[in-house]
Amino acid sequence: MTVTRVGAIDCGTNSIRLLVADLTVTPDGSTGEITDLDRRMVINRLGQGVDRTGRLAPEALERTFAACREYAAVLAEHEVGPDRLRFVATSASRDAENSAEYTAGVREILGVEPTVVSGDEEARLSFTGATKELTGGQFPAPYLVFDLGGGSTEFVLGGRDVEAARSVDIGCVRLTERHFAGSELPTPDQVSRATADIRAALDVAAEAVPLTAATTLVGLAGTVTTVAGIVLGLPSYDSEAIHHARLTVNQVREVAGRLLTMTHEQRAAIPVMHPGRVDVIGAGALVLREIMERTGATELVVSEHDILDGIAWSLVS
């Protein structure tokens, strides 16, 4: 067994997250254990307006750089240098005309070049992070892992190895801006149009990934974990209770229906709700519901380990 300390940063459309961890790998490399030393998140909303303008907003860049400065201090505290740090940039920076400004700022603060991964590579990192610790007895393969982000959702099917992957442009921020902008309570027509958008994207995903072929459906990222916290009735966010929780399709339908008919104030009052998700959770829950409907899964396994953990594992693969 070998232990390696690494740092991983995932900068998505809605949030930027840091993981500092010690990785223990089995001799054959098939499974491993990840021990968190620091795991944190900042809602930076990097994708603010990108779908409309094609550019990263100045205030979004400043929020992101402020988070990077905070993370640089944490990495220094744990003695993780640039040689053991990977920074992965996802959907928003792929779409932006002024991505060079973003890249230069990150490089100056953290000393590493952001890796702007393709949608397919994003999916593979998510798959590794979500499944590295799963055992076949309790969670039988093959797995269909989906990472429901702010700007895109990645799907990947596989067992020990990835068999198929596809990223599509449906995410909680993108769909909110596209269909629910300015509406505290989405109208039935807005929900209908958003649903049609999601289903069209799922058609695209299904061209590359057999969405009904898995034995275990695994859901990742903030929308999924927040819905899990609501289903479990948690008095506050509890990652240990949420990690590997199982949600039925009927529970997801019920929560999605409630969130789409709640006011901003009502959503904000939910104990597990992060303030940065209040205005986008309805669209996210709608995507989650449609994924479960499309896959035919009766149950969803929720994972707190996702692309961020996959980024960490990529440093020792």
C-alpha positions as CSV (number, residue, x, y, z in Angstrom):
1,M,0.0,0.0,0.0
2,T,1.2,3.5,-0.8
3,V,-0.1,6.8,0.5
4,T,0.1,10.0,-1.5
5,R,-1.1,13.4,-0.5
6,V,-2.7,15.4,-3.3
7,G,-4.8,18.5,-4.0
8,A,-7.7,18.7,-6.4
9,I,-9.8,21.6,-7.5
10,D,-13.0,21.4,-9.6
11,C,-14.2,24.7,-11.0
12,G,-17.6,24.3,-12.5
13,T,-20.4,26.6,-13.7
14,N,-21.9,27.1,-10.2
15,S,-19.2,26.2,-7.7
16,I,-15.5,25.8,-7.1
17,R,-14.4,23.0,-4.8
18,L,-11.2,22.0,-3.2
19,L,-10.1,18.5,-1.9
20,V,-6.9,17.9,0.0
21,A,-6.6,14.1,0.6
22,D,-4.3,11.2,1.3
23,L,-4.8,8.4,-1.2
24,T,-4.2,4.8,-0.4
25,V,-4.1,2.5,-3.4
26,T,-4.3,-1.3,-3.5
27,P,-1.4,-3.1,-5.1
28,D,-3.3,-3.9,-8.3
29,G,-4.8,-0.3,-8.4
30,S,-8.4,-1.5,-8.8
31,T,-9.7,0.0,-5.6
32,G,-8.5,2.5,-3.0
33,E,-9.3,4.6,0.0
34,I,-9.5,8.4,0.1
35,T,-8.9,10.1,3.4
36,D,-10.1,13.7,3.4
37,L,-7.8,16.3,5.0
38,D,-9.9,19.3,3.8
39,R,-12.9,19.4,1.5
40,R,-14.7,22.7,0.9
41,M,-16.8,24.6,-1.6
42,V,-17.5,28.2,-2.6
43,I,-20.5,29.1,-4.8
44,N,-18.7,31.3,-7.4
45,R,-21.3,31.2,-10.2
46,L,-18.6,31.4,-12.8
47,G,-21.2,30.6,-15.5
48,Q,-23.2,33.7,-14.7
49,G,-24.7,34.8,-18.0
50,V,-22.4,32.7,-20.2
51,D,-25.2,31.0,-22.0
52,R,-26.5,34.5,-23.1
53,T,-23.3,36.5,-23.6
54,G,-20.6,33.9,-24.3
55,R,-18.3,35.6,-21.9
56,L,-17.2,35.2,-18.2
57,A,-18.6,38.2,-16.2
58,P,-15.9,40.3,-14.4
59,E,-17.7,39.8,-11.0
60,A,-17.8,36.0,-11.6
61,L,-14.1,36.0,-12.3
62,E,-13.4,38.0,-9.2
63,R,-15.4,35.6,-7.1
64,T,-13.5,32.7,-8.6
65,F,-10.1,34.3,-8.0
66,A,-11.0,35.1,-4.3
67,A,-11.8,31.4,-3.8
68,C,-8.5,30.4,-5.4
69,R,-6.6,32.7,-3.0
70,E,-8.4,31.0,-0.1
71,Y,-7.5,27.6,-1.5
72,A,-3.9,28.5,-2.0
73,A,-3.6,29.1,1.7
74,V,-5.2,25.7,2.6
75,L,-2.8,23.9,0.2
76,A,0.2,25.6,1.7
77,E,-1.0,24.6,5.2
78,H,-1.0,21.0,4.1
79,E,2.2,21.3,2.2
80,V,0.7,20.4,-1.2
81,G,2.8,22.0,-4.0
82,P,1.9,22.6,-7.6
83,D,3.5,19.3,-8.6
84,R,0.7,17.4,-6.6
85,L,-2.2,19.7,-7.5
86,R,-4.6,19.5,-10.4
87,F,-7.1,22.1,-11.3
88,V,-9.9,21.0,-13.7
89,A,-12.1,23.5,-15.4
90,T,-15.5,22.4,-16.8
91,S,-18.5,23.7,-18.7
92,A,-18.5,27.4,-18.2
93,S,-14.8,27.9,-19.2
94,R,-15.2,25.7,-22.3
95,D,-17.9,28.0,-23.5
96,A,-16.4,31.4,-22.8
97,E,-14.7,33.8,-25.3
98,N,-12.5,35.3,-22.6
99,S,-11.3,32.0,-21.0
100,A,-7.6,33.2,-21.3
101,E,-8.2,35.8,-18.6
102,Y,-9.5,33.1,-16.3
103,T,-6.6,30.8,-17.1
104,A,-4.0,33.5,-16.4
105,G,-5.6,34.4,-13.1
106,V,-5.6,30.8,-11.8
107,R,-2.0,30.3,-12.9
108,E,-0.9,33.4,-11.1
109,I,-2.6,32.5,-7.8
110,L,-2.1,28.7,-7.7
111,G,0.9,28.1,-9.9
112,V,-0.8,25.5,-12.1
113,E,-2.4,25.6,-15.5
114,P,-6.1,24.8,-15.4
115,T,-7.0,21.7,-17.4
116,V,-10.0,22.5,-19.5
117,V,-11.3,18.9,-19.9
118,S,-13.6,17.7,-22.6
119,G,-17.1,16.6,-21.6
120,D,-16.1,13.0,-22.1
121,E,-13.0,13.3,-19.9
122,E,-15.2,15.1,-17.3
123,A,-17.5,12.1,-17.3
124,R,-14.6,9.6,-16.8
125,L,-13.2,11.6,-13.9
126,S,-16.7,11.6,-12.3
127,F,-17.0,7.9,-12.9
128,T,-13.7,7.1,-11.2
129,G,-14.5,9.4,-8.2
130,A,-17.9,7.8,-7.7
131,T,-17.0,4.1,-8.2
132,K,-13.5,3.7,-6.9
133,E,-14.7,2.7,-3.4
134,L,-17.9,0.8,-4.5
135,T,-17.9,-3.0,-4.0
136,G,-19.9,-5.2,-6.3
137,G,-21.8,-7.0,-3.5
138,Q,-23.8,-4.1,-2.2
139,F,-23.6,-2.0,-5.4
140,P,-23.4,-4.4,-8.4
141,A,-21.9,-3.3,-11.7
142,P,-22.4,-2.1,-14.3
143,Y,-22.8,1.5,-13.1
144,L,-24.4,4.4,-14.9
145,V,-22.9,7.5,-13.2
146,F,-24.3,10.9,-13.9
147,D,-22.8,14.2,-12.7
148,L,-25.5,16.9,-12.7
149,G,-23.7,20.2,-12.8
150,G,-24.5,23.8,-13.4
151,G,-23.9,24.0,-17.1
152,S,-23.8,20.3,-18.2
153,T,-24.5,16.8,-17.2
154,E,-22.1,14.0,-17.8
155,F,-23.2,10.3,-18.2
156,V,-20.8,7.4,-18.1
157,L,-21.5,3.7,-18.1
158,G,-19.0,1.0,-17.0
159,G,-17.9,-1.6,-14.6
160,R,-14.2,-1.6,-13.6
161,D,-13.5,0.3,-16.8
162,V,-15.5,3.0,-18.7
163,E,-17.5,1.6,-21.6
164,A,-19.3,4.7,-22.8
165,A,-19.5,8.4,-22.0
166,R,-21.3,11.6,-23.1
167,S,-21.7,15.1,-21.9
168,V,-24.8,17.2,-22.7
169,D,-25.6,20.8,-22.0
170,I,-28.3,20.5,-19.4
171,G,-27.5,21.8,-15.9
172,C,-29.3,23.6,-13.1
173,V,-27.8,27.1,-13.9
174,R,-28.1,26.8,-17.7
175,L,-31.7,25.6,-17.6
176,T,-32.7,28.2,-15.0
177,E,-31.3,31.0,-17.1
178,R,-32.8,29.6,-20.3
179,H,-36.3,28.8,-19.1
180,F,-37.0,30.2,-15.6
181,A,-35.2,33.6,-15.6
182,G,-37.2,36.2,-13.8
183,S,-39.7,33.7,-12.5
184,E,-39.8,32.9,-8.8
185,L,-42.4,30.3,-9.5
186,P,-42.0,28.7,-13.0
187,T,-45.2,28.5,-15.0
188,P,-46.5,25.1,-16.3
189,D,-45.5,26.3,-19.8
190,Q,-42.0,27.1,-18.6
191,V,-41.7,23.7,-16.9
192,S,-43.0,22.0,-20.1
193,R,-40.4,23.8,-22.3
194,A,-37.6,23.0,-19.9
195,T,-38.7,19.3,-19.8
196,A,-38.7,19.1,-23.6
197,D,-35.1,20.6,-23.5
198,I,-34.0,18.0,-21.0
199,R,-35.5,15.1,-23.0
200,A,-33.9,16.2,-26.2
201,A,-30.5,16.3,-24.4
202,L,-31.2,12.8,-23.0
203,D,-31.8,11.6,-26.6
204,V,-28.4,12.9,-27.5
205,A,-26.8,11.2,-24.5
206,A,-28.5,7.9,-25.4
207,E,-26.8,7.9,-28.8
208,A,-23.5,7.2,-27.1
209,V,-24.5,5.8,-23.7
210,P,-27.1,3.0,-23.2
211,L,-29.1,4.7,-20.5
212,T,-31.1,1.7,-19.5
213,A,-28.2,-0.8,-19.4
214,A,-26.9,-0.3,-15.8
215,T,-27.7,-2.4,-12.7
216,T,-26.8,0.6,-10.4
217,L,-27.6,4.2,-11.1
218,V,-25.3,6.6,-9.2
219,G,-26.0,10.4,-9.0
220,L,-23.4,13.1,-8.2
221,A,-23.1,16.8,-7.4
222,G,-25.0,19.4,-5.5
223,T,-28.5,19.0,-6.9
224,V,-28.5,15.3,-6.2
225,T,-27.1,15.6,-2.7
226,T,-29.5,18.4,-1.8
227,V,-32.5,16.4,-3.0
228,A,-31.2,13.5,-0.9
229,G,-30.9,15.7,2.2
230,I,-34.6,16.8,1.7
231,V,-35.8,13.2,1.2
232,L,-33.9,12.1,4.4
233,G,-35.4,15.1,6.3
234,L,-32.0,16.1,7.7
235,P,-32.0,19.1,10.1
236,S,-28.7,20.2,8.5
237,Y,-26.4,19.1,5.8
238,D,-24.7,15.8,6.7
239,S,-22.4,14.4,4.1
240,E,-22.0,11.1,6.0
241,A,-25.7,10.5,6.0
242,I,-26.1,11.5,2.4
243,H,-23.1,9.5,1.0
244,H,-24.5,6.2,-0.5
245,A,-28.1,7.0,0.5
246,R,-30.7,5.4,-1.7
247,L,-33.6,7.4,-3.2
248,T,-36.6,5.9,-4.9
249,V,-38.0,7.3,-8.1
250,N,-41.2,8.3,-6.3
251,Q,-39.3,10.2,-3.7
252,V,-37.5,12.1,-6.4
253,R,-40.7,12.9,-8.2
254,E,-42.3,14.2,-5.0
255,V,-39.4,16.5,-4.1
256,A,-39.0,17.8,-7.6
257,G,-42.7,18.6,-7.7
258,R,-42.5,20.5,-4.4
259,L,-39.4,22.5,-5.3
260,L,-40.9,23.7,-8.6
261,T,-43.9,25.1,-6.7
262,M,-42.1,26.7,-3.8
263,T,-41.2,30.4,-3.5
264,H,-37.6,31.6,-3.1
265,E,-38.2,32.1,0.6
266,Q,-39.6,28.6,1.1
267,R,-36.7,27.0,-0.7
268,A,-34.2,29.0,1.3
269,A,-35.8,27.8,4.5
270,I,-35.0,24.1,3.7
271,P,-32.3,23.1,6.3
272,V,-30.0,21.4,3.8
273,M,-30.2,24.1,1.2
274,H,-27.0,25.9,0.4
275,P,-27.8,29.6,-0.3
276,G,-26.1,29.5,-3.7
277,R,-28.5,26.7,-4.8
278,V,-31.8,28.3,-3.8
279,D,-32.6,29.8,-7.3
280,V,-31.4,26.9,-9.4
281,I,-32.5,23.8,-7.4
282,G,-35.9,23.6,-9.1
283,A,-34.4,23.2,-12.6
284,G,-31.8,20.8,-11.1
285,A,-34.5,18.6,-9.5
286,L,-36.4,18.6,-12.8
287,V,-33.3,17.2,-14.6
288,L,-32.9,14.6,-11.9
289,R,-36.5,13.5,-12.2
290,E,-36.2,13.2,-16.0
291,I,-33.0,11.1,-15.7
292,M,-34.6,8.6,-13.4
293,E,-37.7,8.4,-15.7
294,R,-35.5,7.9,-18.8
295,T,-33.3,5.2,-17.3
296,G,-36.2,3.3,-15.8
297,A,-34.3,3.1,-12.5
298,T,-36.5,2.5,-9.4
299,E,-33.6,3.6,-7.2
300,L,-30.7,6.0,-7.2
301,V,-27.5,5.7,-5.1
302,V,-26.2,9.1,-4.1
303,S,-22.5,9.7,-3.9
304,E,-20.6,12.5,-2.2
305,H,-17.5,11.3,-4.1
306,D,-17.6,12.7,-7.6
307,I,-15.4,14.4,-10.2
308,L,-13.4,16.1,-7.4
309,D,-12.3,12.7,-6.1
310,G,-11.7,11.5,-9.7
311,I,-9.3,14.5,-10.2
312,A,-7.5,13.4,-7.0
313,W,-7.2,9.8,-8.2
314,S,-6.0,11.0,-11.6
315,L,-2.8,12.3,-9.9
316,V,-1.8,8.7,-8.9
317,S,-3.2,6.7,-11.8
